């Protein structure tokens, strides 16, 4: 047996195969085995699997559960309706008719034609619902009045007396001035809101 020739041929086979340098020792021993000489105890060459696209080896390849870009803290829709109903006494069915969740924020589900015809009453209904909905869905204890104003504008019930009318909602406290005005959500407002909505002609049962 020409051992030198076997070793030389085996090494040349490794070089010709283009095996990466870190696997050449294993490949060389395997080549000697394949030439029919003494078997080796080395394992066959098993190249490492390529990493999954867009991720590192060992990752599951699934999307991460990181932030979606929404910074507010919010409940699921079902939790929101149940929590607000329990706190305010407004039935869940009524809340489903009155409030919708759109793009991660509450808005009025009613059409403009379903609001009170008088702008003052309509602005109170819209603002009271938005203030309380943002409190229970977004965990906001002070709600920027600009949200209410924007919703009144969308529904076509906004007028020049907006702040005065909203300020007359029973148990509602407004703080700040101009664009920085906020509505504070306190227990008296929560307790009286169902009765206030009824007086404004809204079915809360």
Secondary structure, 3 states (H helix, E strand, C coil): CCHHHHHHHHHHHHHHHCCCHHHHHHHHHHHHHHCCCCCCCCCCCCCCCCCCCCCCCCCCCCCCCCCCCCCCCCCCHHHHHHHHHHHHCCCHHHHHHHEEEECCEEEECCCHHHCCCCHHHHHHHHHHHHHHHHHHHHCCCEEEHHHHHHHHHHCCCCCCCHHHHHHCCCCCEEECCHHHCEEECCHHHHHHHHHHHHHCCCCCC
